[in-house]
Amino acid sequence: MPINLSIKNAPDEIVHRLRQRAERHHRSLQGELLAIIEAAAREDRPVTPADILAEVRRLGVHTPSEAAALVRADRDARQGG
């Protein structure tokens, strides 16, 4: 059974950007939000080696030391350092 969801106190700028995105995709705001939620829910699938390789290529990582530097920077950012 479908359930109604509600987002309260959405910042004006976010709503404006979502409306623009919906228009680009020829959807209503509600249709765009549902598409975003569906895509996010599908992302819980297991990551494949091909997914990892695509992300490595997207990041432009070529050596283990570059990979370590990215991991280190991400860790430091999460720890506030």
Chimera marker file (.cmm) of the C-alpha trace (Angstrom):
<marker_set name="trace">
<marker id="1" x="0.000" y="0.000" z="0.000" r="1" g="1" b="0" radius="0.5"/>
<marker id="2" x="1.490" y="3.391" z="-0.955" r="1" g="1" b="0" radius="0.5"/>
<marker id="3" x="2.381" y="5.772" z="1.868" r="1" g="1" b="0" radius="0.5"/>
<marker id="4" x="2.339" y="9.566" z="1.722" r="1" g="1" b="0" radius="0.5"/>
<marker id="5" x="5.618" y="11.223" z="2.727" r="1" g="1" b="0" radius="0.5"/>
<marker id="6" x="6.181" y="14.851" z="3.610" r="1" g="1" b="0" radius="0.5"/>
<marker id="7" x="9.271" y="17.051" z="3.739" r="1" g="1" b="0" radius="0.5"/>
<marker id="8" x="8.930" y="20.006" z="6.088" r="1" g="1" b="0" radius="0.5"/>
<marker id="9" x="10.957" y="23.225" z="6.215" r="1" g="1" b="0" radius="0.5"/>
<marker id="10" x="12.771" y="22.618" z="2.925" r="1" g="1" b="0" radius="0.5"/>
<marker id="11" x="15.062" y="25.588" z="2.202" r="1" g="1" b="0" radius="0.5"/>
<marker id="12" x="13.871" y="27.801" z="-0.664" r="1" g="1" b="0" radius="0.5"/>
<marker id="13" x="17.117" y="27.321" z="-2.626" r="1" g="1" b="0" radius="0.5"/>
<marker id="14" x="16.811" y="23.518" z="-2.460" r="1" g="1" b="0" radius="0.5"/>
<marker id="15" x="13.189" y="23.656" z="-3.584" r="1" g="1" b="0" radius="0.5"/>
<marker id="16" x="14.127" y="25.968" z="-6.458" r="1" g="1" b="0" radius="0.5"/>
<marker id="17" x="16.902" y="23.614" z="-7.602" r="1" g="1" b="0" radius="0.5"/>
<marker id="18" x="14.595" y="20.588" z="-7.324" r="1" g="1" b="0" radius="0.5"/>
<marker id="19" x="11.941" y="22.363" z="-9.413" r="1" g="1" b="0" radius="0.5"/>
<marker id="20" x="14.558" y="23.118" z="-12.073" r="1" g="1" b="0" radius="0.5"/>
<marker id="21" x="15.690" y="19.498" z="-12.044" r="1" g="1" b="0" radius="0.5"/>
<marker id="22" x="12.085" y="18.287" z="-12.333" r="1" g="1" b="0" radius="0.5"/>
<marker id="23" x="11.538" y="20.595" z="-15.294" r="1" g="1" b="0" radius="0.5"/>
<marker id="24" x="14.668" y="19.280" z="-17.039" r="1" g="1" b="0" radius="0.5"/>
<marker id="25" x="13.361" y="15.729" z="-16.606" r="1" g="1" b="0" radius="0.5"/>
<marker id="26" x="9.800" y="16.683" z="-17.665" r="1" g="1" b="0" radius="0.5"/>
<marker id="27" x="8.380" y="15.677" z="-14.292" r="1" g="1" b="0" radius="0.5"/>
<marker id="28" x="6.346" y="17.273" z="-11.552" r="1" g="1" b="0" radius="0.5"/>
<marker id="29" x="8.186" y="18.155" z="-8.350" r="1" g="1" b="0" radius="0.5"/>
<marker id="30" x="6.566" y="15.151" z="-6.687" r="1" g="1" b="0" radius="0.5"/>
<marker id="31" x="7.584" y="12.887" z="-9.583" r="1" g="1" b="0" radius="0.5"/>
<marker id="32" x="11.170" y="14.135" z="-9.381" r="1" g="1" b="0" radius="0.5"/>
<marker id="33" x="11.339" y="13.560" z="-5.629" r="1" g="1" b="0" radius="0.5"/>
<marker id="34" x="9.997" y="10.024" z="-6.059" r="1" g="1" b="0" radius="0.5"/>
<marker id="35" x="12.596" y="9.336" z="-8.788" r="1" g="1" b="0" radius="0.5"/>
<marker id="36" x="15.365" y="10.568" z="-6.464" r="1" g="1" b="0" radius="0.5"/>
<marker id="37" x="14.097" y="8.400" z="-3.601" r="1" g="1" b="0" radius="0.5"/>
<marker id="38" x="13.812" y="5.339" z="-5.871" r="1" g="1" b="0" radius="0.5"/>
<marker id="39" x="17.379" y="5.821" z="-7.114" r="1" g="1" b="0" radius="0.5"/>
<marker id="40" x="18.661" y="6.181" z="-3.556" r="1" g="1" b="0" radius="0.5"/>
<marker id="41" x="16.836" y="3.036" z="-2.451" r="1" g="1" b="0" radius="0.5"/>
<marker id="42" x="18.321" y="1.026" z="-5.339" r="1" g="1" b="0" radius="0.5"/>
<marker id="43" x="21.850" y="2.011" z="-4.276" r="1" g="1" b="0" radius="0.5"/>
<marker id="44" x="21.746" y="-0.548" z="-1.467" r="1" g="1" b="0" radius="0.5"/>
<marker id="45" x="22.809" y="-3.235" z="-3.919" r="1" g="1" b="0" radius="0.5"/>
<marker id="46" x="26.215" y="-4.874" z="-3.447" r="1" g="1" b="0" radius="0.5"/>
<marker id="47" x="29.102" y="-3.013" z="-5.046" r="1" g="1" b="0" radius="0.5"/>
<marker id="48" x="30.673" y="-4.914" z="-7.941" r="1" g="1" b="0" radius="0.5"/>
<marker id="49" x="34.341" y="-4.852" z="-8.977" r="1" g="1" b="0" radius="0.5"/>
<marker id="50" x="33.217" y="-2.956" z="-12.091" r="1" g="1" b="0" radius="0.5"/>
<marker id="51" x="31.627" y="-0.284" z="-9.853" r="1" g="1" b="0" radius="0.5"/>
<marker id="52" x="34.869" y="0.084" z="-7.903" r="1" g="1" b="0" radius="0.5"/>
<marker id="53" x="36.958" y="0.297" z="-11.056" r="1" g="1" b="0" radius="0.5"/>
<marker id="54" x="34.639" y="2.958" z="-12.487" r="1" g="1" b="0" radius="0.5"/>
<marker id="55" x="34.973" y="5.026" z="-9.295" r="1" g="1" b="0" radius="0.5"/>
<marker id="56" x="38.767" y="4.662" z="-9.301" r="1" g="1" b="0" radius="0.5"/>
<marker id="57" x="38.863" y="5.873" z="-12.894" r="1" g="1" b="0" radius="0.5"/>
<marker id="58" x="36.486" y="8.736" z="-12.102" r="1" g="1" b="0" radius="0.5"/>
<marker id="59" x="38.772" y="9.830" z="-9.270" r="1" g="1" b="0" radius="0.5"/>
<marker id="60" x="41.820" y="9.582" z="-11.520" r="1" g="1" b="0" radius="0.5"/>
<marker id="61" x="43.717" y="7.323" z="-9.128" r="1" g="1" b="0" radius="0.5"/>
<marker id="62" x="46.776" y="5.732" z="-10.754" r="1" g="1" b="0" radius="0.5"/>
<marker id="63" x="49.005" y="4.591" z="-7.876" r="1" g="1" b="0" radius="0.5"/>
<marker id="64" x="48.542" y="3.064" z="-4.421" r="1" g="1" b="0" radius="0.5"/>
<marker id="65" x="49.993" y="6.219" z="-2.839" r="1" g="1" b="0" radius="0.5"/>
<marker id="66" x="47.338" y="8.346" z="-4.584" r="1" g="1" b="0" radius="0.5"/>
<marker id="67" x="44.653" y="6.013" z="-3.266" r="1" g="1" b="0" radius="0.5"/>
<marker id="68" x="46.098" y="6.197" z="0.246" r="1" g="1" b="0" radius="0.5"/>
<marker id="69" x="46.159" y="9.993" z="0.074" r="1" g="1" b="0" radius="0.5"/>
<marker id="70" x="42.459" y="10.053" z="-0.898" r="1" g="1" b="0" radius="0.5"/>
<marker id="71" x="41.535" y="7.697" z="1.946" r="1" g="1" b="0" radius="0.5"/>
<marker id="72" x="43.610" y="9.750" z="4.395" r="1" g="1" b="0" radius="0.5"/>
<marker id="73" x="41.996" y="13.030" z="3.271" r="1" g="1" b="0" radius="0.5"/>
<marker id="74" x="38.504" y="11.538" z="3.555" r="1" g="1" b="0" radius="0.5"/>
<marker id="75" x="39.248" y="10.166" z="7.021" r="1" g="1" b="0" radius="0.5"/>
<marker id="76" x="40.689" y="13.485" z="8.194" r="1" g="1" b="0" radius="0.5"/>
<marker id="77" x="37.669" y="15.380" z="6.861" r="1" g="1" b="0" radius="0.5"/>
<marker id="78" x="35.287" y="13.048" z="8.730" r="1" g="1" b="0" radius="0.5"/>
<marker id="79" x="37.265" y="13.499" z="11.955" r="1" g="1" b="0" radius="0.5"/>
<marker id="80" x="37.268" y="17.261" z="11.561" r="1" g="1" b="0" radius="0.5"/>
<marker id="81" x="41.002" y="17.435" z="11.118" r="1" g="1" b="0" radius="0.5"/>
<link id1="1" id2="2" r="1" g="1" b="0" radius="0.2"/>
<link id1="2" id2="3" r="1" g="1" b="0" radius="0.2"/>
<link id1="3" id2="4" r="1" g="1" b="0" radius="0.2"/>
<link id1="4" id2="5" r="1" g="1" b="0" radius="0.2"/>
<link id1="5" id2="6" r="1" g="1" b="0" radius="0.2"/>
<link id1="6" id2="7" r="1" g="1" b="0" radius="0.2"/>
<link id1="7" id2="8" r="1" g="1" b="0" radius="0.2"/>
<link id1="8" id2="9" r="1" g="1" b="0" radius="0.2"/>
<link id1="9" id2="10" r="1" g="1" b="0" radius="0.2"/>
<link id1="10" id2="11" r="1" g="1" b="0" radius="0.2"/>
<link id1="11" id2="12" r="1" g="1" b="0" radius="0.2"/>
<link id1="12" id2="13" r="1" g="1" b="0" radius="0.2"/>
<link id1="13" id2="14" r="1" g="1" b="0" radius="0.2"/>
<link id1="14" id2="15" r="1" g="1" b="0" radius="0.2"/>
<link id1="15" id2="16" r="1" g="1" b="0" radius="0.2"/>
<link id1="16" id2="17" r="1" g="1" b="0" radius="0.2"/>
<link id1="17" id2="18" r="1" g="1" b="0" radius="0.2"/>
<link id1="18" id2="19" r="1" g="1" b="0" radius="0.2"/>
<link id1="19" id2="20" r="1" g="1" b="0" radius="0.2"/>
<link id1="20" id2="21" r="1" g="1" b="0" radius="0.2"/>
<link id1="21" id2="22" r="1" g="1" b="0" radius="0.2"/>
<link id1="22" id2="23" r="1" g="1" b="0" radius="0.2"/>
<link id1="23" id2="24" r="1" g="1" b="0" radius="0.2"/>
<link id1="24" id2="25" r="1" g="1" b="0" radius="0.2"/>
<link id1="25" id2="26" r="1" g="1" b="0" radius="0.2"/>
<link id1="26" id2="27" r="1" g="1" b="0" radius="0.2"/>
<link id1="27" id2="28" r="1" g="1" b="0" radius="0.2"/>
<link id1="28" id2="29" r="1" g="1" b="0" radius="0.2"/>
<link id1="29" id2="30" r="1" g="1" b="0" radius="0.2"/>
<link id1="30" id2="31" r="1" g="1" b="0" radius="0.2"/>
<link id1="31" id2="32" r="1" g="1" b="0" radius="0.2"/>
<link id1="32" id2="33" r="1" g="1" b="0" radius="0.2"/>
<link id1="33" id2="34" r="1" g="1" b="0" radius="0.2"/>
<link id1="34" id2="35" r="1" g="1" b="0" radius="0.2"/>
<link id1="35" id2="36" r="1" g="1" b="0" radius="0.2"/>
<link id1="36" id2="37" r="1" g="1" b="0" radius="0.2"/>
<link id1="37" id2="38" r="1" g="1" b="0" radius="0.2"/>
<link id1="38" id2="39" r="1" g="1" b="0" radius="0.2"/>
<link id1="39" id2="40" r="1" g="1" b="0" radius="0.2"/>
<link id1="40" id2="41" r="1" g="1" b="0" radius="0.2"/>
<link id1="41" id2="42" r="1" g="1" b="0" radius="0.2"/>
<link id1="42" id2="43" r="1" g="1" b="0" radius="0.2"/>
<link id1="43" id2="44" r="1" g="1" b="0" radius="0.2"/>
<link id1="44" id2="45" r="1" g="1" b="0" radius="0.2"/>
<link id1="45" id2="46" r="1" g="1" b="0" radius="0.2"/>
<link id1="46" id2="47" r="1" g="1" b="0" radius="0.2"/>
<link id1="47" id2="48" r="1" g="1" b="0" radius="0.2"/>
<link id1="48" id2="49" r="1" g="1" b="0" radius="0.2"/>
<link id1="49" id2="50" r="1" g="1" b="0" radius="0.2"/>
<link id1="50" id2="51" r="1" g="1" b="0" radius="0.2"/>
<link id1="51" id2="52" r="1" g="1" b="0" radius="0.2"/>
<link id1="52" id2="53" r="1" g="1" b="0" radius="0.2"/>
<link id1="53" id2="54" r="1" g="1" b="0" radius="0.2"/>
<link id1="54" id2="55" r="1" g="1" b="0" radius="0.2"/>
<link id1="55" id2="56" r="1" g="1" b="0" radius="0.2"/>
<link id1="56" id2="57" r="1" g="1" b="0" radius="0.2"/>
<link id1="57" id2="58" r="1" g="1" b="0" radius="0.2"/>
<link id1="58" id2="59" r="1" g="1" b="0" radius="0.2"/>
<link id1="59" id2="60" r="1" g="1" b="0" radius="0.2"/>
<link id1="60" id2="61" r="1" g="1" b="0" radius="0.2"/>
<link id1="61" id2="62" r="1" g="1" b="0" radius="0.2"/>
<link id1="62" id2="63" r="1" g="1" b="0" radius="0.2"/>
<link id1="63" id2="64" r="1" g="1" b="0" radius="0.2"/>
<link id1="64" id2="65" r="1" g="1" b="0" radius="0.2"/>
<link id1="65" id2="66" r="1" g="1" b="0" radius="0.2"/>
<link id1="66" id2="67" r="1" g="1" b="0" radius="0.2"/>
<link id1="67" id2="68" r="1" g="1" b="0" radius="0.2"/>
<link id1="68" id2="69" r="1" g="1" b="0" radius="0.2"/>
<link id1="69" id2="70" r="1" g="1" b="0" radius="0.2"/>
<link id1="70" id2="71" r="1" g="1" b="0" radius="0.2"/>
<link id1="71" id2="72" r="1" g="1" b="0" radius="0.2"/>
<link id1="72" id2="73" r="1" g="1" b="0" radius="0.2"/>
<link id1="73" id2="74" r="1" g="1" b="0" radius="0.2"/>
<link id1="74" id2="75" r="1" g="1" b="0" radius="0.2"/>
<link id1="75" id2="76" r="1" g="1" b="0" radius="0.2"/>
<link id1="76" id2="77" r="1" g="1" b="0" radius="0.2"/>
<link id1="77" id2="78" r="1" g="1" b="0" radius="0.2"/>
<link id1="78" id2="79" r="1" g="1" b="0" radius="0.2"/>
<link id1="79" id2="80" r="1" g="1" b="0" radius="0.2"/>
<link id1="80" id2="81" r="1" g="1" b="0" radius="0.2"/>
</marker_set>
